[in-house]
């Protein structure tokens, strides 16, 4: 996905003739890397705390925020009282907007589960065709559509037990299906009408969603290209797991 997005970014930059800076030299790269290490530890605390079992997801976010606060004040010295107040206000606004979206998406997910909509869609899909290529295509389309209107966590819980047995019968490795599922739902996080990450990005950048969608559609195509590779070329998603047995 990173490679596909990089290619898309390269062609967009060429098309719009964006300016490019000269390479500053490896010494500058090394100095910038050293300066970034304290900030990068934030990700280590958040991800490492969850994977190691020390924190829950919520606790890791809280500890990450505390570390970032101390880092910007004592190490980088870029945070004063006015900046702190501005950051808190901005965080509250963004969080409130996202939580409203998640609340509605969770309610909608409950209704879909209550009326067994995913099960019925799965039965309808298998009634159309049992060919692997077409079944995987229909699963991808269904996940993309559901990802646009539902929260990612709810979809994982609802869709995994429905689609996993189907793809296993088709001979797909569970690891490959897991990555295919996450790529689909990750794209859903950036697509309206729910699009949690899209709303967060627009809130941070203070730009309208309509304006954003006019410029980011090439990146949608890039992610779709990565999704096709993950779906139909097993080695793309299974190469790394195979190294670990």
N, C-alpha and C positions, 0 to 999 in steps of 0.2 A: 504493500500500500504506500509506503514511504517513497519507493522508487516511482510509482505511478504518479503520485502527487508532485514529486520533484520534476518529472517530465512535463506535467501540465504547467507548473509554475515557470519552468524555463521558457516554454513556448509563449506563455502570456507575457512574460517580461520582454521577449524578443518582439512580439507583435506590437506592444505599447511603447517599445523603445525606452524601458526604464533604465536609469543610469546605473552603472556598475562601478564600484570602487576598486582601486588597485589592491592587489594582495599586499597586506602590511608586513609580511615576513613572519617566519616561524617564531621568532623571538616574541613578537607581539601576540601571536596565537598562544604561546606558552604562558605569557603573563596574564592574558585574559582568562585562560583556563584555570590558573591558580586562584585568580580573584573570584571565579565562579564557584569554586569548590564549597565554600560555606553555604551558598544558596542552594546548591545541588543536594546538600545533605538533607534539606527539607523533604525532597522526594524519597530519600532513603528512609527517613523517619516514618513517613506516611505508608509507603509500600512495604518496607521491611517490617514495620510494627505489625501490620495486618498479616503478612505471610508467616511471620514467626509466631503468631498467636499471642504476642504481648498485649496488643491493643485490639479492640474492635474497630470497625471502620469509622464509627463516629468518634471514638476516642483518639484514633490516629489523626483525624482531621483537626481535632482540638489541640493536640500536642504540636502538630505541624504549624498551626496558626500561632501558638505561643512562641515556638522557636523562631518563626519568621519575624514576629514582633520584636523579640530580643535581638535578633540578628540585625534588623534594619536600624535599631536604635543604638546598639553598643558597638557593632562591627562596622557596618557601612555608614553609620551616622547620617542617614538620609531622611530620618523621620522626626519631625517636630510635633508639637501638640496640635497645631492646626492641620497638619497632614494626617495625624492619627484620627482626628474627628472626621475629616473628609473620607478617610478609608472606611471608618465604621459606618457612616451614613450610606456610602455606596454599597458596602457589603450587605447592610440590612435591606436596602431596596432590591438588590439583585436576589438575595435569598428569599425575600417575600414573594417576588415574582415567580421564582422557580418552584417554591413550595406550593403556590396556588396551582401551577401547572401539574405538579406531581399529584396533588390531591384529586384534581379532576381526572387525571389519567388513571389513578388507582381505582377510583369509583367506576370508571368505564371498564377497567379490566375485571372488576368484580362482576359487573353485569354480563360481560362476555362469558366469564366462567360459569356464572349461574345458569345461563341459557345454553351452555355447551356449544357456543359458536365455533371455537377452534376444532372441536371434534367433528362437527357437521361439515366444516370446510374441508377437513382432511378426508372424510368419506366421499365428499363430492369430487375432490381432486383425484383420488384413486379410481373413481368411477369413470373419469375422462380417459386416463391412460395409465399403464403400469410400466411404460418404458422409462428407464433410469434418467435419461436426458430430460425428458419432459416433466417427470415428477420433480426432479431437482429444480427445474426452471419454475414450476408452479409454487414450490416451497419458498424459493427466493422471492417471488413476486408477493406471496402472502405475507412473508416476514417484513418485506419493505413497506407494504401498506399498513400492517399492524404497527410497525415501528414509528410511523408518522403520527399515530393517534394514541399510543399507549407508552407507559413508562418502561424503560429497559428491564428493570428488576422484575416487574410483574410479568413481562413477556417471557423472560427466561424460565420462570417458574411454571408458566402456563404451557408454553410451546415445547419445551424440552421433552417431557414425558409423552407428548403426542407425536412429534416428528422423529425422535430418536429411534424408536422401534422400526419405523418405516424405512429410514435411510440405512439402518443396519441390515434389514432384509434385502436392500438393494446392493449391499456390499461396501457401503461407505464406512470408513474408519470413524469411530466416535470423536477422535481428536479433530479430524477434518470437519465433521459436522459442527463441533463446538466453535471452531474458528469461523466457519461459514455463518453460523448463527450470530456471532458477535460482530462480524463485519456488517451484516444486514442491520442489526439493531444499532450499531454505532452510526451508520449512515442515517438511520431514523432519528437519532438525537440531533441531527443537523438539518432536518427537513420540517417545514410547517405541516399541520397547524400546531403540534405540540413542540417538537424540536427544542428540548431543554437547552442544549449547548448553543444552539443558534440564538435563542433569546438571551442567554448569558453573554455571548460574544457581542451581540448588538447593544446590550445594556452597557457593557464595559466600553465599547467603542462609541457609544452615543450616536448610533446610526439606525435608520429605519430598516426593518426586515426587507421591505420591498426593494430598497436600494442595494442591500446585500445580495439578494437572490439574483439580481441582474449581473453580478460580477463573479459569483462563485460556482455557477453551473458547470464550468469546465472541470472543477474539482470533483463534482458529483460524477461526471463521466469517468474520471480517473479512478475513483473508488469503485465504481461499477466494473471497470476493467479488472481491478484487483479481485473483486468478488467473483467474476467469471473464472479467473485463474484458480482461485481457491476452491471453487465448486467442481471444476472439471479437470483440474490437474492436481492429483493427490500429492505429488512430490513438493508442491509449493508450501503446503501446510504440514506435511509429515516429515520433511527433511530434518528439521531441528529436533522433534521428539525422538526420531530414530537414532540420533546420536547418543541419547541417554537411555537407549534400550527400551 
